[in-house]
């Protein structure tokens, strides 16, 4: 569903305007993110199994974080 409503989010520390009703999966695809990464929304890790279901809301803080190996 296409919407004319715009929401403002913070993406990796930068303000960004996007169409409302984007799921996390749609947003990641639109940003052409590649490689291994995790999504953190409002300081909570979002499992990949939920990316299709979670809708982004106005004011959300979204960070894409690359996992770090080590010990």
PyMOL commands that set and color helices and strands:
alter all, ss='L'
color gray80, all
select helices_A, chain A and resi 24-30+48-50
alter helices_A, ss='H'
color red, helices_A
select strands_A, chain A and resi 6-11+14-19+38-41+44-46+61-65
alter strands_A, ss='S'
color yellow, strands_A
deselect
rebuild
show_as cartoon
